[in-house]
Amino acid sequence: MPSGSALLQYAISGLTTGAVYALVALGYNLVYNATRVVNFAQGDFLSLGGLIMYSLLAAAGLPLVPALLLALAGAALAGAAVERLCLRPAKSREIMVLIFITVAASILLRGGMKHLWGKQALALPPWSHEVPLKVAGAAFTPQNLWVVGVTLLAILALSLFFGRTTVGKAMRAMAANPRAAALMGIDTRGLATLSFALAGGLGALAGVLITPITSLSYDVGLLMGLKGFAAAVLGGYGCFVGAVAGGLGLGLMESLGAGLLSSAYKDVIAFVVLLAVLFLRPQGLFGSKEGQR
Amino acid sequence: MHFRYGLAHALEDVSLTVAPGEVTSLLGMNGAGKTTLLNILSGLLKPASGQVLLDGAPAPKGAAARVRAGVVQAPEGRQVFAPLTVRENLEMGAYLRLRAGQRAAVAEDLEHMLALFPALRERLGQEAGKLSGGEQQMLAMARALMARPRYLLLDEPSLGLSPKMAAEIFKVVRGLPASGCGVLLVEQNALGALAVSSRGYILTNGRIRFSGAPADIACDPLLREAFLGPDQGAKP
């Protein structure tokens, strides 16, 4: 039986990656609710955010906060560009076609990032000092705290946006009934672009948070994007609470699975649980049957 | 508001006028092209030919521009935003005005709506999807009115409602012109609609077959039989 401190250790690292999965999953949901499109470029926003931050810190020598904000803005711009330049001009409104356009956009983004930043692994410095903190025998870095804390702030900001602001409510209205939303004068096209921009920003936030712990390269977002997608499905695709629960759940399962059984089976355990949940509840843990958010 | 419309798959050479401060009803069976016509008026669809005139000038293009110009539709089947609360639904009706910073005026109008539809008051915090059909219809109308329309387009407001609830909806419709609002009422419930209208059109197979005063439609035995008779009752 593993010790309590070991379990705590696994939980901390599980919550850290889980928080990042949750951010990525929220990005998927934002786009899906506004457009019904599954955006396979979501993971690339993560890489892009990390890479922009790296350049601004290392090459431009900017302080942390401006670099962070610019990295988020850059990825948000890339997100908006995916919608405006790749999806909107498409003649087809078929969801399948649009989804494949996002696959193409993902390949383009990855190619562009490889060209600009190269193939080698880069190191993004942690946000603050690297001295590990110890609590009840478990060690963690301040970056773990940053990841969880900033993710919580982002979730709070999003729920205020959707619950309190006119534009946020309009995005929910559009998710529920796009035609009625258009009849109210809601600019559904503009909100589709906004959803991609927000998804880009959320992806980038995940990137700047986690890459100091993992590593940074042009394709780091590929696997993270897939895990975030799995988290979104686990929680109920399109569901806000589900994305957070799905992300944290997936992160914890991976970490506990790796620690208690074997790290070789880390991904297998997580995906077996995902499959089991979907067999029993196809709409995901928190999803409703129609997939309303 | 005047409308002329030419060759298209659903409508042919349709011309109708909605006057301010009046209820105009557009009657016809299912598939006659009524909803297509409303969507053209709302700017969701572009007419193949012909035009929509608003106060004598071509109406602005696009759904948002039409709402801004005062042409607002309450669509068939209520189409309320089910997961949003009743209050949020009403706010979304005033979306463009809220975006323009008219918070105080919108709050005032929300009070007016609750006075007009008292049943909505105790439901303000509830999800719209949980309301009864009649309450959803009230909400759909109130939501459209929150945009302060000069012309309100009502698509089948009595559809699927109990006779009592339908009568209540018609009563509200009858009162709308008092504020200067022009109403285009699309209905299958012809008698209910004619009773609150000052002008009526009958649309069949994409063509206007009759236009005139409601009394003339309701009393003409041929028209009665041809258009109103078999069409009373539930939607097929």
Interface residues (C-beta under 8 A of the other chain):
Chain A: T166 V167 K169 A170 R172 A173 A176 N177 R179 A180 A181 A182 L183 M184 G185 I186 D187 Q292 R293
Chain B: S42 L44 A63 A64 R66 V67 R68 V72 Q73 P75 Q79 V80 F81 A82 P83 L84 E88 N89 E91 M92 G93 Y95 L96 L98 R99 R143 A147
